[in-house]
Amino acid sequence: MIRRGARHHTVPRDNDGTLSALSARCTHPGCLVRFNDTESTWECPCHGSRFDTSGSVRQSPATQPLKPAHLAPTE
């Protein structure tokens, strides 16, 4: 996870090595997700939502995927 200003982002690498950036805020209550190495999922500690490494919902109560993040270069 990285922090840019007041925002937190996940930056997962897929199987072919491509990086993507996602918001680290759960789409249900807005808590910061944490990565579970054993399950390879992002998990919300507040209500138990789970997301795969692409941000798709794997377990509710969240119904929306993690939002894409746009990481502009710093000046």
C-alpha positions in Angstrom: 0.0 0.0 0.0 1.2 3.5 -0.7 0.1 6.9 0.4 -0.2 9.9 -1.8 -1.2 13.0 0.2 -4.3 12.0 2.2 -5.2 9.1 -0.1 -4.1 5.4 0.3 -3.7 3.1 -2.7 -3.0 -0.5 -3.4 -0.6 -1.2 -6.3 -0.9 -4.9 -7.1 1.2 -6.6 -9.8 -0.7 -9.1 -11.9 0.7 -12.4 -13.2 2.4 -10.9 -16.2 4.0 -8.2 -14.1 1.7 -5.3 -14.9 1.1 -2.8 -12.1 -2.3 -1.3 -11.5 -3.4 1.2 -8.9 -6.6 0.9 -6.8 -8.0 2.9 -4.0 -7.3 1.2 -0.6 -10.7 2.3 0.8 -13.4 -0.4 1.0 -16.4 0.6 -1.0 -18.7 -0.4 1.8 -17.8 1.5 5.0 -14.6 3.2 3.7 -12.1 1.6 6.0 -8.6 0.8 4.7 -8.2 -2.7 3.3 -5.3 -4.9 4.2 -3.7 -7.6 2.1 -4.0 -11.2 3.2 -1.0 -13.1 1.9 -2.5 -16.5 2.6 -5.7 -15.8 0.6 -4.2 -13.3 -1.8 -7.1 -10.9 -1.2 -7.6 -7.4 0.1 -9.7 -7.5 3.2 -11.7 -4.9 5.1 -11.1 -5.1 8.8 -14.4 -3.2 9.6 -17.1 -5.6 8.1 -15.1 -8.4 6.4 -15.5 -7.5 2.7 -12.9 -9.2 0.5 -11.5 -8.1 -2.9 -9.3 -10.0 -5.3 -6.0 -8.4 -6.5 -7.9 -6.8 -9.4 -10.3 -5.1 -7.0 -13.4 -7.3 -7.7 -15.6 -8.1 -4.8 -15.1 -11.7 -3.5 -17.1 -11.4 -0.3 -19.8 -9.0 0.8 -21.1 -6.8 2.3 -19.3 -4.6 -0.3 -21.1 -4.7 -3.6 -18.8 -2.4 -5.6 -15.2 -3.2 -6.6 -12.3 -1.1 -5.3 -12.1 2.1 -7.3 -9.2 2.7 -9.8 -6.7 5.2 -8.6 -4.9 7.7 -10.8 -1.4 8.3 -9.6 -0.1 11.5 -11.1 3.7 12.0 -10.9 4.9 14.3 -8.2 6.6 17.5 -9.1 
